[in-house]
Amino acid sequence: MDGGPVLLPVETAVARQASAQRMLISAARAETLKLANQREAAEPHAPVLIHGAEPFDLAAALPVADPALDLAAPLKGPFRAETIGWLEQAAAALELARIAGILPAFLVDPADAGETQPVAVSDLAAWADAAALAIATRARLPVSASEDAEIVAFRSADDLREHVALVIGEQRSDVAPLVRLHSECLTGDILGSLKCDCGPQLDAALHAMADEAARGGWGVLLYLRQEGRGIGLVNKLRAYRLQDQGFDTVDANRRLGLPDEARDFPVASRMLELLGVDEVRLMTNNPAKVEALMASGIAVAERVPHQLPANPHNTRYLSTKRDRSGHLLT
C-alpha cells in the first residue's frame, strides 16, 4: 500500500513461506482477542496493529484472523498492540479485504513475501465510483413468473461482478415501477437455504411484478452481486459457523471484523438511472434502502412491504433484522 508497509493477506497469500513479527487486524477481532484494554487497540472501528511474541507464519496467523476457528485453536498470544503511523492505508487495506471477500487480516512487512503490487488509497475511491457502471447488453428473457421480461446486464471496466436488472412488463415513463433491490444469495436463491428468506423473497417479488404488469404497470428487479450483504460468500459461511456457536447475524459479522451491512446501494441507483428510472415504488422492509436510494437521487413514491412467513430455521435471523437492523417486520 503506497505510503505504508508491505501487506500480505493472511487468507490468500501465495508465498506460503512468508512470516512477519506483526499483523494488521480489525478492531472487532482485536476485541475478541482481549486486546481492547490496550490503548492502541481501544478505538472501536480503527485497524489494529499487533506484535507477536513469536513471528507469525501463515499457519499461525490464520487462527488469529478467523474467529470461526476459535474453538479449534483457543490458545493465542500474547500480543501487544502498537501505534499505526499509516492509519489511512491500514483502513483502506481492510476495506479492500472486505471487497475481495477475504478475512481482514494481513502480515505486515513480511519476509519472503514475493513480488509486491503497489496499491494507492485513491484506487479504492475510483473502484467504488458507481458512475463507471454501464449497460453491457440486454436481451428478452421469458421467466417462470412472466414471459414478458427483459434482462439487462451492467458492468464496469475494473470490476468483474456483473449486476443485472430484470424488467417485467412494458416500461412506461408515466408509471413508477415496482422495484426490488435483491442482493445475491447463492445459498438462498439457488440452494433453497432455510437460514434466510432470500429465495422466497426473490420469487415473491417476481410474481408481484408480473401481477403489476398484468394490471398495466411494470416492475424492475435489480439483482446485485453483493453476496452476504457485501462481505462475500466465504465470509458469509464463516458467519454461519459463528451463528451455529450462538452468535446472531450482526454479532457474527462483527466478530469477523466485518460490517453487518456493506452493500453498495449507489450501484442500484446507477442501474436505475441507466434504465431511465427516476421514481420507484420500492419493495422492502428496510428503511435504510429507501434512504439510500433517495440520497442517490432516486425518488421513492411508496415503500411496499415485502414480508414472508418465517420458518423454524430463520426465525432468529428475522428477529435480528427487526430488533437490531431496523427492518419493519411484525
N, C-alpha and C positions, 0 to 999 in steps of 0.2 A: 504494500500500500504506500503510494507516494507520500513522503513526509513522515513515515512511520517505519517500524521494523519489518522484516520478512515474516509473513504469517502463513502457516501451513495448516489447512483444515484437518482436524483430527479424523473425521469420518472418511474422507475421500482421498487422503494423501496417497500418491503413487510411490513416493520414496519411503518404503516401509522401514528402512533402517534409520530414519531421522530421529533425533532426540533433542530436547531442549530443557533448560532449567526452569522456564516459565511457561505459563499457559494464559490465554485470554478466554474468559468465560463470561456469562451473563450474570447480572446481579441476582436474579432469581435462583440460578444454580448455586451461586456463592452462598446464598441464604440457606439452602438445603444442606450445604457442606459446613454449616455452622460458622461461617466467616463474617456474618453481618455485624458482629461485635467489634470487628477491626475497623478503624476509621476509614481506611482506603476501600472498604467493601460495604460501607453503610448506605451509600446513595441508592435508593430503590431501583432506579432504571438505568444506571450507568454501567458500562462494561467494567469488569474486574480483572485485574492482572494478579495472578498468583504465582508464588515461588515455592517449589517443592524441596523437601529435604534431600531427595534424590532426583536426578534428571528424569523427565517424562519421556519414555518412548511411546510409540503409538498404542501398544498393548496396554500400558499403564494409564494412558491418557483417556482411552475410550470410556472406562467406568467413571472417571471423573466428569466426563462430558455428558453421559447418558444416565439420567435418573431412573430409567426403566431397568437398569442393571444394579440398582442399589441393594436389592435383596440378595442377589448373587454375589456381589462384591461390596460388603458393608464397610470394610476397613480401608480408609483412605487418609492420606496426610501423614504428618502435619503439613499445613500450608500457611504461608504468610502472604497477606495481600500487600501489594506495592502501589505507589502512586504512578499513574499513567501520564506521561508527558505528551502523548499523541492521542488525546481523547477523541477528536473528530474522526480520525482514521479508525480508531477502535470501534466506535459506534457504527461507522459505515461497513466495517468488516462483518459485524454481527448481523446487520441488515442484509448484506449480500448472502450470508449463510441462510437466512430465512427465505430469501428469494429462490435460492438454489434447492431448498427443501432439505438441508442437512443440519446437523447439530451445530449450534452457535458456540463453537469452541475451536481454538487454534493453538498450535505450538508457536512460540514467539522466538524469532531468530534461531531456528533450529540448525543443528549441524547435520550435514549430509542430506540436505533438503532437495537437492537437484536444482534445475534451472528455474528462475523466478519469472513471473509475469507481472509487469507494473500495472497497477490499478489506481486511479485517482478518485477522490471523493466526488468530484464533479461527474464522473462516469455514472454514478448511481442516480443523480438527478436527471441526467439525459436518458437513462434507461427507463425511468419512471414517467417520462413525459407522454401522456396519453395522446398528444397531438400527432405522434409518429404513427399511430394506428390508421390503417386504410383498408378499404374493401379490396379483397384479393380476387374473389369470384362469387358468383351466385348461380343457383340452378333450381328448377322445380323439384320438389321433394314431397310426394304424397306420403303421409304418415298415418298410423292407425287411427289417430284422433280426427284427422281431417285430410282428405285428398287434395284440398285446395291450399297448398303450403309451398313456400319457397325458402330455401336455406341460403344464408349469406355468410361468407367466411371473411374474417378480418385477421390481419396480422401486421406486424411492423418489422422493419428490416433487421433489428437487433434482438428479437425475441422469438424463440422457437414455438411458443404457445400460440395456437390458433383458436381464437374465440369465434363463436358462431351465433347467428340470430336465426330463429325460425319465425317467419312471418305467415300468419294464418289468416286467410280471407283476403279481400281486396283492400289494399292500402288506400286510405282516404285522408285528405287534408282537413276535412270538416268534422271529423270524429276522433277524439282521443282514443288511442288503442288501449286495450287491456294488456298490461306488461308485467312480466315476471322476470326478476333477476335470479337466475339459478346458478349457483356455483357448483362446479364439477364435483361429483361424489362417486368415485368408482365403486365403492362398497355398497352404497345405497342405490345408485342409478342402474348399475349393471348386475351386481351380485345379489340384490334383494336384501341387504342388511336390515335387521330389525333394530339395530342400535340407534338409528336416527329416523327421521321422517322424510328424507330427501327423495327417495324413489316415489313414494305415494304423492308427495307434493308436486314433483315433476309431471307425473301422469295426470293428476287432477288439474294442473294449470293448463296443460294442452287441451284437455276436454272442455275446460271453461272457455278457452279462446275459440274452440270450434263452435261452441254454443253461441258465443258472441258473434262470430262470423255468420252463423245461420240467421241471426236477427238483424243483419245488415251492418254490423260493426266489424272489428278486426282485432287481432292480437299479435304481440311480439314476445317470444321467449328469447331472452339473452342467456346463452349458455357460456358461462365464464370459466376459463381454465384456471381456477384458483382453488385447488383441492385443499380440503381441511381448513377452510376459511383463510387460505393464504399461507399455510405452513407446509404444504406438500403432503403427498401420500404416506411416505415413510414416517415422517414425524407424526402424522395423524394416527398411524398404527401404534407408534410408541405411546401416544396419549391414551389409546385404547387399553394398552397394557397397564398403564398407571391407573386408569379407571377401574380395571379389574382388581387393583390393590386398594380401592376405596376412595380415590380422588374423583371429584366431579370434573366436567369437561373444562371449566375455567381453570381450576387449580392444576389439572394435568398439563395443560398448555404452559402455564406459568412455571411449573416445576421443570419443564423442558427448557425454560429460558425464552419462551416464545409468546407473542401476544395471543390472547384468546380471540381477537378479531383483527385480521390483517388483510382483508380483501381490498382490492383496488377499485373502488366504485367510480372514479373518474373514467376508467376504461368503459364502463357501462354507459356513461353519459356520452362519451365519444362515439360509441356504436350507434346510439340513438340519433346523435347529430348527423352521422354519415347516412343514416336511413331517412333523414328529413323529418324526424320526430322531435317536437319541442314541448309537447304536453302529453301526459300519460295518466292512466288510471292504474295505480301500482298495486299488484297482488303481493301483500306482505303483512306479516305480523310484527315487523321490526321497524320502529320509528326511525332508527338510525339510517335505514335505506332511504326513507323519504327525505330526511335532512341532507343526506349525501348527494342525492340527485338534484335537489333544489339548489344546493350550494354550487353545483356544477352547471347550473343554467337550465335544467330541465324542470318545467312546471309539473307539479303533481296535483291533478284536479281532484283525485279521490284516492284514499287508501282502501283497498278491498281486502278484507280479512281472508286468510288462507290457512285455517286451522283444520287439521285432520285428527281422527281418533288416535289415542295413544295405544301402545301395546305393552306387555309386561317388561320388554327389554329396553324401551326408550322412555319410560315414564320419568326417570330421574333426569335424563337428558333434556326433556321438555320442561321439567320443573326448573332446571338450572337456567334454561333460556329465559323463562319468565322471571325468576327471582333474582338472577344475577346479571342478565344481559338486557333486561328491559323489554323483552318481547311481550306483546299484548295477547296473552293466552289465558284461557279460563281453566 
